[in-house]
């Protein structure tokens, strides 16, 4: 599962950069040519199994575009957005890899997590420590879902529900 998520993250970056580089934006052609070359090297590294080098090249592309001041170049997503986008990219492959009952179980837990987490996030009067606990448990549950581990995700959901009950929020 972890490899699937890493592949999805890299494939998403490849698609975003390919789309950008194939668009006619009128930006600096030399910089775009260098970016296109770096993208080709990143794809080759990924094809050869050197995912760490491929990710480093993609990160370099974001830096190069920012330093060159390319206004239409993709911006590197933050950690939360990157994870959300990688999950979205991995959905199709997960359908091929995971059995239906496991997928449905994970999706059900994810729905309960979102609902409980949002209710807690919007609850008035929570102190900073409680909010930090909520985010921590929510993140652990998300990691468990990413690794397709329903037992761990359910355990974290139960912890989140316990926090909700303690705070007087309906889980």
C-alpha positions in Angstrom: 0.0 0.0 0.0 2.8 2.4 0.9 4.5 1.9 -2.4 1.2 2.4 -4.2 0.8 5.8 -2.4 4.3 6.8 -3.3 3.8 5.8 -6.9 0.6 7.8 -7.0 2.3 10.9 -5.6 5.0 10.7 -8.2 2.6 10.0 -11.0 0.4 12.9 -10.0 3.5 15.2 -10.1 4.5 13.8 -13.5 1.0 14.5 -14.9 0.8 18.0 -13.5 4.2 18.9 -14.9 3.5 17.3 -18.3 0.3 19.2 -18.6 2.0 22.5 -17.7 4.9 21.9 -20.1 2.5 20.9 -22.9 0.5 24.1 -22.5 1.6 27.2 -24.4 2.0 29.8 -21.7 4.5 32.1 -23.5 6.9 31.8 -20.6 10.7 31.5 -20.8 11.4 28.8 -23.4 14.8 27.9 -22.1 13.6 27.4 -18.5 10.7 25.3 -19.8 13.1 23.2 -21.9 15.3 22.6 -18.8 12.1 21.6 -16.9 11.1 19.3 -19.7 14.5 17.6 -19.6 14.4 17.3 -15.8 10.9 15.7 -16.1 12.3 13.2 -18.6 15.1 12.3 -16.2 12.7 12.0 -13.3 10.5 9.6 -15.3 13.5 7.6 -16.4 14.7 7.3 -12.7 11.2 6.2 -11.7 11.1 3.6 -14.5 14.5 2.3 -13.3 13.1 2.0 -9.7 15.1 5.0 -8.3 12.0 6.7 -6.8 14.1 8.8 -4.3 16.0 10.3 -7.1 12.8 10.8 -9.2 11.2 12.6 -6.2 14.3 14.8 -5.7 14.2 15.8 -9.4 10.5 16.7 -9.1 11.3 18.8 -6.0 14.1 20.5 -8.0 11.6 21.3 -10.8 9.3 23.2 -8.3 12.4 25.1 -7.0 13.6 25.9 -10.5 10.2 27.2 -11.7 9.9 29.3 -8.5 13.4 30.8 -8.9 12.7 31.5 -12.6 9.5 33.3 -11.7 7.3 31.3 -14.0 3.8 32.6 -13.0 1.9 29.6 -14.5 4.1 26.8 -13.2 2.7 24.4 -10.8 3.3 25.1 -7.1 4.4 22.4 -4.8 1.3 21.3 -2.7 1.5 21.4 1.0 1.6 18.0 2.9 -2.1 17.8 3.4 -3.0 18.6 -0.2 -0.2 16.3 -1.5 -1.6 13.4 0.5 -5.2 14.1 -0.6 -4.1 14.3 -4.3 -2.0 11.1 -4.0 -5.0 9.3 -2.4 -7.2 10.5 -5.3 -4.6 9.2 -7.8 -4.3 5.8 -6.0 -8.1 5.2 -5.9 -8.2 3.4 -9.3 -5.2 1.2 -8.5 -6.6 0.3 -5.1 -9.7 -1.0 -6.8 -7.5 -3.5 -8.6 -5.4 -4.5 -5.6 -7.7 -4.6 -2.6 -10.7 -7.0 -2.2 -14.1 -5.4 -2.3 -14.9 -6.1 1.4 -11.7 -4.4 2.6 -12.2 -1.4 0.3 -15.8 -1.0 1.6 -14.6 -1.3 5.2 -11.9 1.3 4.7 -14.3 3.7 3.0 -16.8 3.3 5.8 -14.2 4.1 8.4 -13.0 7.1 6.3 -16.5 8.5 6.3 -17.0 8.1 10.0 -13.5 9.7 10.5 -14.4 12.7 8.4 -17.8 13.3 10.1 -16.4 12.9 13.6 -13.3 14.9 12.9 -15.3 17.8 11.3 -17.8 17.8 14.3 -14.9 18.0 16.7 -13.1 20.7 14.6 -16.1 22.9 14.7 -16.9 22.4 18.4 -16.7 25.6 20.4 -14.6 25.9 23.5 -12.0 23.2 23.0 -8.6 24.0 24.4 -5.4 23.8 22.4 -4.3 20.5 23.9 -7.6 18.8 23.0 -7.4 20.2 19.4 -3.9 18.9 19.1 -5.0 15.5 20.3 -7.9 15.5 17.7 -5.5 16.3 14.9 -3.0 13.7 16.1 -5.5 10.9 16.3 -7.1 11.9 13.0 -3.7 11.8 11.3 -2.9 8.4 12.8 -6.3 7.1 11.5 -5.5 8.6 8.1 -2.1 6.8 8.0 -3.8 3.5 8.9 -6.3 4.0 6.1 -3.4 4.8 3.7 -1.8 1.5 4.7 -5.1 -0.3 4.3 -5.1 -1.4 8.0 -8.8 -1.3 9.1 -8.1 -2.6 12.6 -5.7 0.3 13.3 -8.0 2.8 11.6 -11.0 1.6 13.7 -8.9 1.8 16.9 -8.1 5.4 16.1 -11.7 6.1 15.2 -12.7 4.8 18.6 -10.1 7.1 20.2 -11.5 10.0 18.3 -15.1 9.1 19.3 -13.9 8.9 23.0 -12.6 12.5 22.7 -15.9 13.5 21.1 -17.8 12.0 24.0 -15.5 13.7 26.6 -16.1 17.0 24.9 -19.9 16.6 24.6 -19.8 16.3 20.8 -22.0 13.7 19.1 -19.6 11.4 17.2 
